[in-house]
């Protein structure tokens, strides 16, 4: 069967597109709103879990400071409570950040071509690996030096 001039071969960019249906702007906005709502719920849930284990987290951070020769003094009781709440919120956000990156990559990759989607997923994988390396580096190596610098 021969093709006539009126029939055109499909463009490679059109065939590489991975979304099965084209979504309207409002559908994308609705999907983004749902993603942001889920992300906020995940951050709150992780903060609650960190609040449950706040003593272990606080003792871990304090022990690093004590090993570096740092003495912690809280002048009023609310200082300790505020510092623990700050640590809980920061820990909850830092623990949730890899999940948020994965969800963002999934949201963005829906609109990409197959070739670019592979690169985006590779970027997401490297971002998670580098995030983990950065967290280990900052906790194990950098934090003791920060405490020592604050003493001087």
Residue, then its C-alpha position, 0 to 999 in steps of 0.5 A: x500500500x502506497x502513501x499519497x502525498x496527503x498522508x504524512x508519516x507521524x512525526x517522531x516527536x509525536x510518537x515519542x510522547x509518552x502521555x496517553x492523553x493530552x491533558x488540558x491546563x486545568x487538568x494539569x493544575x488539578x494534578x499539581x494541586x493534588x500533588x502539593x496536597x499529598x506532599x504537604x500531608x507527607x511532610x506533616x506525617x513525617x514531622x509527627x513521626x519525628x516528634x514521636x522520636x524527638x528525644x533520640x534525634x535531639x540526643x543524637x545532635x546533642x551528643x555530636x556537640x558534646x563530643x566537640x566540647x560544646x556545652x548546651x545551656x538553656x536559659x528558659x524552658x521555652x528555649x528547649x521546647x522551641x529548639x526541639x520543635x525546630x529540630x522536629x520540623x527540620x528533620x521531618x522536611x529533610x526526611x521527606x525531601x527524597x519522596x518530594x523529589x520523586x513525586x516532582x520527577x513523576x509529575x514532570x516526566x508525564x509531559x516529556x518525550x521518552x528520550x528526555x524522560x530517561x534523562x529526567x529519571x537519571x537526573x532524579x536518581x543522581x539527585x537522590x544519591x547525591x542527597x544521601x551522600x550530602x546528608x551523611x557528609x554533613x552529619x558525620x563530618x561537617x557538624x562536629x567542625x561546625x560545633x568546634x568553629x562555634x566554640x572559637 
